[in-house]
C-alpha cells in the first residue's frame, strides 16, 4: 500500500488491519486510533474496533440531562455485580457515586454543572481506575422539560403582590423517582465574589440548598404548601428552583438523583412584594448598573424587519419567550408578536442582543413601548467558556436582566429606569447577510446572483475563505431511480463544514432524513433539537431540517424534500471579497463567479454547459483537506480511494421533451413560472414529477429568502416633541411620521417628516411652544438666518477675490 495513502487512511480512522490484534486495547483510549485497531466511534461500521471497544467505550441513555443534574444515566451494554464500587467522574473534576439496580444495570447521576455541551465522563468499577469513558450532553435548563411542574406559574412568580396569595402547588411524574417517600427542597442561585487568595474570578456561581419544604412526603406526584414566614437568613436569595429527591437522601445532599422545577423568582419566599419593596429593589439594581461596564456598544444592531430577523439564521434565533409560532405569548414584551436573540454572545463580556417585532413586522423600540427590544447584559443561553458569571446559561440572565424587569416594570412604576439601562439598539447599522444555494440536480445560485448548473460527481469546495478559515464542502452522488437505475445527473449527498478550530460538522443524506455528525461521530437528536458545540451551534427542529451556526455569524441550512437536499449558505458582510469556490467570490460582481482555483475567469455569458462543467470540476477537494467521514466500505470505494472528481462521469447536459412521454403533460402543468426550466430538467432526469416539484419549491424558497434579506434603510428613531405627540413608529425608508401639539401649544418645525433614501429625515425638527415662546424662536431663527446669509456673502466675496488673483499667476 502506498505510504501516503496509508497515512491518510490512519488520519481518517480507516483501518484495514485485523481488529483482533493482541495487545491493543481501548482502555483509556476511547476516541483514539492506532494502526492495529480503532477506538473511534466510526470503527463500529468499519468493523475495525479493538476487541474490548464495547467494554471501555461507553454510551449512556438518556444521553442528555439538564445542567442542574440529578438524572440517572444508564450505562448501556454493562451488567455488573451488585457489590461493584461504581464511581463516575465528570469533566475530570466532579466525582459522583453511581448505583447498580436489581438487574445489574449501572447508572451514573449527572452532576450540577454551570455549562452546556458534551461533557466527558470517566467510569471506575474498582473505586480507583477510571479506565472507561463516554460522554453526555449537558443542556440549558429551559431546553430540558422541567421534571417538576409549578402549577399556575403566574401565582408562583407574583406571590405576595396584591391579590396573589394562597397555597402553591407542584406536580411531578412519581415513576421518575423509585421511592415511597420524597423530600421537597428549595435551592437558591446567586453570584458572589470569589476569594482573591484562591485565585478565583471576581464572581462565582453558587447554587445552594436553602431549606426543606417537606421531608418524607408520600410520593404521590403532588404537593401543595402555604409559603412559610420569611426566613431572614435567606432573604438575599431572589432566584431558585424546587428539587425533589428520594426520602432516604440527606437534606440538601448534592449530586443525587432528583427532579428539578424551572428557575423562578422566589417572590413567595421573600417578604411581601409590595410596590414600595419592589421600588427599593429596582433602585438597588439601578445603582449597581451604574457601576458596571457599558456593554451596549459591543452588540450588533437588530435586523430592521421581522422578515430579516427570521431569515438571518446565522446570527439570530427565535426567543421562545415570544414566539409567533407558539401564539405570541410575550409576557416581557407586550405588543410584540415575535422576538429573536443573537445566536452568539459578545466574546468580551457575554452580553446578548434581543430584537422584538410588532404585527406588521416592524422593530419595536423601548423609546416607543415598554414591550420594545431589550438587550441583555448576560446572554440567556450563556457564553463560552461558561462556568463563571455572567456567562452561566440561564441563571446569569435571570439575575441581571429578568429579576430587575419584575422589580421595575411588573411590580412598581419605575420601568423607565429599566428601559434606560436596557435601551433598544435600533437597526441603522444592520447589514443583512448574503445568501447562496445549491439545489436540485445540481443548480447553483452564487452570492452575487449567478445561476448555473454543475452536475459533477465527487467532493468539491462549495465555499472556501481565509477569513475565519471557513470551509464548506459538498459531496455529489449520482441520482438513482426507484427501480435502481443510475441516471446521468447528481444530487447532494453530504455537506461538511468547519470554521477556525470549531468542531467539524457533517450533514448527510440518510434515507428519508438528514444525519448529523460531529468530528466523524453521529450526533443523536432524539432528545434535543439544539446543541452547543465547540465554536458552532446545531439546530435540528425536524429530521429534514438542519441549521449550522458558526461563531462568525455564518450559517449553513440543509433542507430535505422528496429525497433531494438543498444547501443554503449565509455569510455576513465581513466575508465580502474573501470567498472562493462553487458559490463565487461574493464581491457583487456575478461576471467573475465562474473562476478556477488558479484564478482564471470565464465569461458566464458565453460559456457553454460543457465549459461550465470543466471549470466547476476543478474545485474538487484534496484528500488532505477533506472534512468528510468515510465510515463504510461504500464511501471508501466511491469517494475516498478514487480521485475527488469522477472524470469518467459525464452528465446529461440537456434533455429533450418528447411529446409521447407520458410524464410531459403533467410536467407542463406543474413546471410554471420562474424556475420552470429547472423543474422540467429535474423532472425528466429523475423521471419524477415530485422531484421536479421539489426543485421548484426549493427555488421559490430561495427567492423568498433573498427578498427577506433585501437591505432596508433606516433613518433612526425620532422622538415626539415635548408637549406634543408623534403618529407612527416606523423609521424605514419611505415612512412618514406626523406630529401634533397639545392644547395651548403651537407647532414649530415640520408637521411631517419622511425617511429619505440617504438615511436622513426630511424637514426640520418639530417643537411645540407657547405663544410667548414663538417670538423668541422666530427671533432666534431670524438671527440664525442673518448669520447664514452673511456666511454665504463672505464665501462669494472670497471666490471673486481668488478668481481675480488667479489672473496674475
N, C-alpha and C positions, 0 to 999 in steps of 0.2 A: 504494500500500500504506500502511495506517495506520502512523504513525511509531512508536507503542508496540509494535505487532506486529512491525515491522521490528527494533526494538531487542531484543525477546525472541528473535527468530529469530537475531540475531547472538550474543546471550548464550548460547544453546543450541548454537551451532555449526551452525545450519541456514541454508544459503545457497541462494538460487535463481539466483544470478548465474552467468555463464559461467565455467567453470574455466579457460578459455583466455586470460583477460585478460593482456595483455602487461605485463611489468614486475613481476609478482607472483611470488615465489619462496619455497620452503621452506628455503632456505639459512639456517642458524642460527635457524629459526623453527618447528621441529617441535613439535607440540602446541598451536600458536597458531592464531588465527583472524584473518581480515580480512574486509572487506565484499566483496572481489572473489573470493577463493578461500580454501580451508581447508587447514591443515597438521595438523589434528587427526585422530586415528585414525578418527573417525566419518565422515570425508569419503569413505572408500572405498565405503561402502554408499549414501551420499547422492549420490555422483558429483559432489562439489563440490571435489575436490582440486586444488591448483595443479599445473601440468603437470609440475613436477620433484619432486613429492612422493616418489615411489619412489626417486629418486636421493639425496635428502638425509635422508629419514626412514627409519631402518634398523630391521630386525628380525634377530635372531640365532638360531641353532639350534646346540646346545640353548639354551634361554632361561634356564637356571639353572645355578648352579655352587656348590659348597661355598665358604664364605667363605675357605677356605685357598687357593683359586685354583688355577692350573695347568691349567684346562680350555680347550680350543680352541673358541672361539665363532665359527661361520661366519657371515659377513655375507651374508644372503640377497639374491638378485637383483643381485649385483655380480660382474662379471668384469673383472679389472684386469690390466694388463701386468705381467710378471714383475719388471720393474725399478722398480715403484712403491714409493716410500718410505711405507710404511704405519705410522702411529702411532695408538695407542689411548689415550685419556685417560679415566680412571675417576673419577667424582665431582669432576671439575675439579682433581684433585690428583695421581693416580698415572699416570705415562706408561709404557706398555709397547709395545715394538716388536712389530708384528704380522707375519704372513707370508702369502705367496701360493703356493698349490700349483700343480702342473703344469697344471691345468685353468683357472687364473686365479681360483680362488675365494679370497676374502680371509678371513683369520681374525684375531681378537683373542684374546689369552691373558688369562683372568681373573686379577686380582692377589690377593695375600694382603690381606684386609681383616679388621677386627675388628668387623664389624657385619653384620646381616642386613636383608633388604628389597630393594626395587627400587633399583638403582644406575644413575645416569646415565652414559652412555657417549658420548663425542665422538670422531670419527674424522677424521684428516687423511690425504690421499693425496699431499700435496706436502711433508710434513715441517714445515709451519708453520701452515696454516689448518685449524682444527678446525671445519669447517662442516657436517659430517654428524653426526647424533645418533640415539641409540636408548637402550635400557636392557636390563639383565639382572637376574635375581633371585639375590641372594646368600643362601644358606640355611645354617642351623645344621648343623655337620658331622654330627651324629647323624641328621639328616633327609636326608642325602645318602649313598647307599650307598657304603661305603669301597671305593676302587678297588684298594687293596692289602689282601688278607685275611691276618690273622695267624692261622695255623693253631694250634689248641689255645690259645685265649686265656687259659685258666687257667694254663698254663705260662708264658706271657709275663708275666702280671700278678704271679705269685708266684715268679718265678725267683730263686733264691738262698735261699729259705726251705727248711727241712728237707724232704728228699725231692723237691725240684723243681730239676732241672738238665738237662744235655744240650744238644742242638742246637735252635735255634729256627728255625722255617720260615715263609716267607711265599709267597703266590702272587698273581698278577695276570693280567689279560687282556692278553696280549702285543700284540694288534692295536690297543690303545689308544695305543701308542707306536710310531710307524713308524721304528724304529731297530734295527739289528742287535745293538748293544750298549747296555747301560744302566748307570747309576750308582745305587747303593743308599746312601742317606744317612740319618743320624739328625739330626732337628731337635728342639730343645727349646723349651719355653714357660716364661716366668716373668713376674712383675710386679715392676718395680723402681722405685725413687724417681726422679722426674724432676728435672731441673735447675731450680732456682728462677730462675736467670738467664735461662733460656729461657722463663720464664712457664709451664712445664709443670705438669700436675697433680701431686699428691703421688705418684701411682703411674702408671706407663706399662706397657702390654703390650709384650712382646718375644718374638717367635718367631725363633729364630736357628739357623743351621746349626751343628752341633757337630762331627761328623766323618763320614767315609765308612766304610761297612761293606764296600763293594766298588766298584771302578771298572772300567768296560768289561767288565762281566759279560755273557755271552751272553743275549739277550732271549728266554729260554725260558718266561717266566711263572712261574718257580720259583726260589727262593733259600733256602739254609739256611746257618747260621753258628753258631759257638760264641762266645758273648759274650767280648769281649776283657777283659784286665786293666783294673781301674778306672783311668780317665783322670782324674787328680786335678784337672785344670783344669776339669773339667765335673761335679764331684761335687755341686754345688748344684742341678743341673738334675734335677728329680724327675718332670717330665711332658713328654711329647713325642709325636712321630709319625715314622714312616718315610716318606721320599719317594723315588720312583724317577723319574729323568729319562733323557733320551737320553744316550748316552755322549759325544756331541760337546759337551755343555754343561759349562761350568766347574764346579768343585767349589763347591757352595753358592750357585750363581747364582740370584738372586731372580726371581720372576715369569716363569718359563719353563714351558713345557708339562711337566706332571709328574703323577704318581699318588700319592695320599696314603693312608696307613693311618688307622685310627681313633686317637684320642688314648688314651694308656695311661700308667700309672705305669711309670717306667723302672727297675723293680727289677733287670732283667738288666744294666743299665748302671751300677748303683750297687754299693757294696761288699756283701758277704754280708748278706742281710736276716735277721740273727739276731734273736732276741727282745730281746736287750739293745739292739741297734742300733735296733729299732723302738720300744722303750720310750723311748729317748733322743729320737727324732724326735717321738713323741707328747707328751713333756713340753715340748719346744721349742714345739710348736704350742699347747699349753695355756697356756704363759707368754705367747705372742703374743696369744691370745684375750683374756686378762685386761686387755690394754692397748687393745683395740678397743672402739668404742662398742657399747652394747646395741642389738640390732636386733629382739629378740623382741616388744617391746611395740608394734611397728609392723605386726605381722601380724594378719590376721583369724583368728578361731578356725576350726577344722576343722568340716565337717559331722559330725553325730553318728552317722550310719549310712552304709553303702555306697550304699544307695538314694538318699539325699540327695546324696551326693558325685557320683554319676553323673548325677543329674537337674539339678544346678546348673551347667549348661553355660556360663554366662556368666562364672563365677568359678573353676571348677575343670576340669581336663582330665587325661585319663589320663597317668600317668607310665609310659612304655613300658619302664622297667626292672623294673616289677612290674605286669603287665597280665593280668587274668583272662581276657581274650580270646585271650591267647597262652600259656596254660598256667601262669600264675602262677609264673614263674621269678623269684623275689625274692631275689637274692643278698645285697643290702644290708638286707633286711628279712625275715629268716627267720620263718616263722609267719604272715606276711601273705599274702593272696591277690590284693590289688589296692591300688594307691596312686594318688593323684591329686596334681597340683601346682596351686597357684594360677596362673591364667592371667596375671594381672598381677603384676609385681614391685612392691615398695614404691617409690613415686616418689622418696622421700628418699634411700634407700641401696641400692636394687637387690636387696634380700633377697626370699626367696620362701617360701611355705608348702608343706609336704608332709604328706599325711594318708594313713595306711595302715589297712587293714581286714582282719579275720580271716574265716574261712569262714562265720561266721553273720552277717557284716555289721556287726560292732561295731568301733568305733575302737580301734586298738591303741596303747597309750601306752608311752613309754620307761620309765616307773616300774615297769611290769609285765613288759616284754620288751625285749630288745636289738633286736628287729625292729619296734619301735614307730615312730610317725610322728616324723620329724626335720625341723625347719625348716632352711632354708639361708641362710647369710649372703650368698651370691651365687646368685641365681636361675639355674637350669640353662639357661634359654632366653635369658638376658641381660636387659638392661633399657635401654629408650631413654634417652638417645641413643646408647647402646652406646659403642664405641671406647675408653673408658677404664675401668680396673679400679674397682670389682669388677663392672662391667656387661658384660664380654666374654662373648658367648654360649658356653656350654660350659666354656671354659677357666678362668674365674674360679671357677666352681662346683667344678671338679675341684681347684683349689688350696686353696680354703677349706673344702670340705665332704667331698670324697671321699678325697683322699690321707690326710687325718687319720683317716678311718674305717679305712683299711688299717693304718696305724701303730698305732692304739689298739685296734681291735676284732678285726682279722683276724690281725695278726702279733704282737700282745702281749696282755697281760692287763689293760690299762688302759682298757677300754671304758667304765668308769664315768666317766672324765674326759671322754670324747667325749659321752656322753649327758647329762652335767651341763651342757655347753656347748650342746647341741642338744636340750633337753627338749621333749616334745610340748606342744602348746598346749591340748589338750582342746577341748571344744565347748560349754561353758556359755553363752558369749555368741554362739553362732552363730544367725543368723536366716535361714531359707530364703527364697529369692526368691518372689515372686508370679508366677503364670503365667496367661496368657490366650491365646486361639487363635481363628483363623478357618479353617474347613474346609468341604469340600464345596461346595454351591451356595447361597449363602454363609451359613454358620451361625456365629454369634459366641458365644464364651464369654468374658465380661469378667473382669477381675482379681477382681471381687467376686462372681463366680458367676452373673451374669445371663445368660440364654440367649435369643437372638432370632435371626431370620433377616432379612437385608437383601440382596436380590439386585439392587442397583443396578448401572448400567453407567457407568464413569468412573474418576476418580482421587480418592482420599479420604485423610484423615488417620486412620491406624489408632491411632497414639499420638503425642501432642504434649506435650512437657514443657519448661517453662522451666529445670528442673533439668538441668544439663549440656547444655542446648539440644538435647535428644534429639528426633529426628523420624523416624517410621516411616510411610511412605505406601504405599498399595496401589492397584494398577490392576486393575479388574474388567472382563472381556470376556464377551461372550455365548458360551454353550455351543453348540458346533457338533457335530451328529451325524455319524456315519460317512458318511452319504450327502450331507453338505454342508449340511443344513438347520439354520438357526439357530433355537434354541428360546427360550422366554421365561424364561430363567434365566441367571445369570452365574457365573463362577468366577474365581479369582485368576489373573492373567496375569503380574504383576510386583510385587515389593516393593522399595522404595528406602529407604535409611536413612542417617542421619548423626548424630554426636554432637559438639558443640562444633566444633572445627576439623578433625575427622577427615576421612579420605577418604570420599567418597560411594560406598556400596556398593549395587549393584542386583542382584537375583537375579530372573531372568525365565524364563518357560516357553519352551523351545525344542525342540519336538518331544517326544521321549521322555527328555529330560534338562533339567537346570537350567543356565542360563548365568549367569555372574557377571561383573559389570562394576565397574570402579574408575574413578571420575571420567570416566564415559562411554566408557571403553575396555574391551574384552573381556579378561578375565584368563584365561590358559591354565593349566589344572590337569593337564595330561597328564604332567608330570614330578614335581610336588609336590602333596601334599594339604593343606599348611599354608602360609599366607603371613603374614608380619609386615608390616603396612602402617601408614600414618600414623594413630595413635590407634585402631587396630582390627586384630583378627586374623580371618582367614577360614580355616575348616576344611572341606574337601570330600573326605570319605572315599570318596564314590561320586558318579556324575553325578546321582543322585536325592536327594542328602543334602548340605545346606549349613548350616553354623552360623557366624553372625557374632557376634563378641565385642567389646564396646566397653570403654574404659578404666574406666568406672563399674562394670562388672560386669553391665551389661545385655546380653542376648543375644537374637538372633532366629534361630529354627530354621526352615528350609524343607525340607519333605519332599514328594516327588512319588510318587504312587501312582495307577496307571491313568489317567494324564493329568491328574490333579487335584492341585493344590498346596495344602498345608496350611502355615499360618504360625503359629508359636508365639512369643510374646514373654515373656521372663522379666525381671523387674525387681527389684533389691534393695529392701529396706525403705525406703531413703532416698528413694525416689520416692513414698512414700505421700503422698496428698493433693496430688500435683503432676503428675497426668496428666490429659489430656483426649483426646477422640477416640472412635472407634467401640468401643474396648475399655474405656471407662468411666473413672471417677475414682480408682480404687484407694484407697478410703477405708473399706473393709469395710462399705459400705452399697450393696447392689445396687439399692435403690429409686431412686437418683438417677443411674444409669448411662445412662438414656435422656435425654440432655440435648443441647440445641443449642449451637453455638458462642457464642450470645448468653447462655447460662446458663439458658434456660428448660427446666425439668424436667418430663417427662411421667411419669405413673404407668405403670410397666411391667405392673402387674397388670391394668389396664383398657384399655391401648392396643390398638387393632386392628392387624392386619398392615399395612393401608394407612397408618395413623398412624405406625407404626414406620418404614415406608419413607420417609415425608415427613421425619421428624425426622433419620434417619440420612443422608439425601441432602444435608443441609446441611453435612455435614463434607467436602464436595468442596473440593479444594485450590485455592489461587490459582495462576495461571500463574507468577507471580514466585517463589513458594515451591517450585515443583516440583523434585524431585530426580531425575526420570526422564530417560532418554535417548530421544531421538526421532531414530533413525538410519535410518529407512526412510520411503518415501512413505506406506505404510500407517499407521505410527504418527503421522506428521504429520497426515494427513487424519482419522484416527479419534480422536486424543486431544489433539494439540497445538493445532490450529486451532479445533475446536469447544469449547463450554463443558466444564468439567471433569466436570459431571454431565449425562448424557443424559436430559433431562426428557421426551423423546418415547418413551423405552423404559419400558414398564410390565411387570413380571414377572408370572408366574402365581402368585397368592398361595396357591392350593390346587389340588390335582389329585384328581379322583375315581378310586376303584379300580373299574374296570369288570370285571364278572365274566367277560365274553367276551374280555378282554385276555389273550393267551397269556403275557404277562410276569408276570401277577399271581400265579399259582400258585407259580412258582419264587420270586418275591419274598417271599411269605408264609412260605416255608420257610427263607429266609435272614435276613430282617429281623426278628430276635427280640431280646427283652430291652431293656436300656437303649439308647436311640438308634434303636429300631425305626422311629419315625415319620420321622426324618431319612433313614434308609436307604430307606424307601418313597418319600419325596418325591424323593430324588435318583435312585432307580431309574426312577421314572415320568417325571421331567423329562428325563433323559438317554437314556431308552429303553435303559438298560444295567444289567444286574444287577451287572456288575463295578464300575461306577461307584458304585452304591448301597452295595455291599460295601466299597469303598474308604472311603466316608464313615463307615461303621460302624467300620472298623479305626482310622481317624483319631480318632474319638470315644473309643474304648476306650483308645487310646494316650494321649490327653489325660487321661482319667480315671486311668490308671496313673501318669502324671506328677504329677497332683495328690495322689495318695496318697503317692507317694515324697517329696513336698515338705511333707508334714504336719509341723508343728513338734513337736519331741521335747524334753522337759525333761530336763536333766542335772543331777545333784547334785554333779558333780565327783569327782575321784579320792579314794579313801580308802586309806591305807597299811595294810599288815599290822602288827599290834602287834609291838613288839620282843620277840624270843624267842617268836614265835608265827607263825601262818600265816593267810592270807586265802584263802577259797574264793570264786572268782568275779572277773571283771574287767569286768562290765557295770555302768555307772553311770547308767543311764537310769531314768526314772520307772517304778515298779513292780518294779524289780530288787532282789533281796535278796542281801546278802553275809553270809557266816558266818565266824566266827573261832574258832580253837583255839590252845592254848598248847603249847609244847614240854614234854617231860617235866621235872618238877621245878618247874613254874611254875603259878600259879593265875590263872585268868582273872577279871579285874575289869572291870565295864562290861557292854556288851551283847554277847551271843553272836551276835546277828543284827541287821543294820541295813538298813532298806528306804528306797529313794529315793522320797520322797513328792511329791505334786503341787506343793507350794510350793517345790520345788527344794532341799529340805533332807533330810538323813539322819535317820531316826528313831533313838531310843535314845541311849546315851551312848558316848563314846569308849572303845575297848577297850584294856586293858592286860594284860600278862602279868607277874606279880610273883611273888616268892618268898614263902614263909610269913613270913619275917622282915619283909618289906615290907608285909604285909597289915594289921598293927596300925597302922602309921604311916599308911597310906592311909585306913583306917577312921576313925582319929582325926582326920585332916585333913578328911575328909568330914563327920564329926560337927561339927567346929568350923565348917565352912562352913555346915552346916545351921542351927547355932545363930545364926550371923550373919544368914542369910537370914530366920530366924524373927523375930529382933529387928527387922530392917528392916521386915518386914510389920507388926509391932505398932506401930512408930513411925508408919507411914503411916496405920494405922487410927486412932490417937490424934489425928493431925493432922486427919483428916477430921471426927472428932467435934467437935474444937475449932472448926473452920471452920463447922460447922452451928450450933454454939452462938452464935458471934459473929454469924452471919447473922441471928439473930432480933432483933438490936438495930439493924440497918441498914434 
